[in-house]
């Protein structure tokens, strides 16, 4: 081992000790691995001489941390428009916060929001484009909205004869499927297709499935191309160069996200407005739980749920390992300890059902079903989905 390697190892150990490891902790563990964006020889020839739009955000980075847009401009690719998803082009907007149109100050390219007045590009916004390039780090969970943005981009592309090219990136929840499959009547921007909560596909593979199964409106199909990753394996885990959204700051929060996001449809906080978003949970009405925290406004949560209220819950920030299934224990634990005769555990708007993609999970919890019974009720739907999923897998397990 050379001196530089020793210094790197010591620095990494110190970072772990201080609790400030970055999302890119796994970054160099897989020699030979490259994202789609890091293989410009595969996509620059598709872009030369064309007018393009780019759907991206702060995660659209090459391995040297150059942003894709800056790289394309340097290579004289004609970008007419940057399309920004939820959280905005620079990734600073709160979850659900209206994202405004604007101009990228660095390049002068107009930015069109796909999380403002329209979530689907309009014909006018696509006018003059030959191709839309999509490069966003996804999380691999149905209610994370980047796959919905991709769906609308593909749909608009199909309707307006604009090609869609996806630069593929790792799925931090790849290699397994879990959770209830979305049922008819529960479609929304946090769940557009009949897939489970964890669906085991990269974003490029997901788009292939949406196109191949004719899930776009009226069964239209996009001219769709995936620039695949190099040396990617679905059972391995790869670091992210940048957090995918303000409240998923590290690998642990991403790993716990599919289990904890259900709380967004309840009276329980998932730690927005604290230093540990999606690593803790609690509420003022679960007083028997041991951990205490008080949500307060932060850069990524300007008005957090239960703002200023003392919450009692559980701290999962020391959780070890890579959770490869949903853990319903947190949800069932909070429900069992919830004592508030004035307010139901579940929000009145039943956003919980949209997250679950069904009303069955809520009813099972209320009925006192065990985690085993609940998980068992998903089996048949997961088996049926697997028959669809396997058709679109690009990478080895």
Order of alpha helices (4+ residues) and beta strands (2+ residues): alpha-alpha-beta-alpha-beta-beta-beta-alpha-beta-alpha-beta-beta-beta-alpha-beta-alpha-beta-beta-beta-alpha-alpha-alpha-alpha-alpha
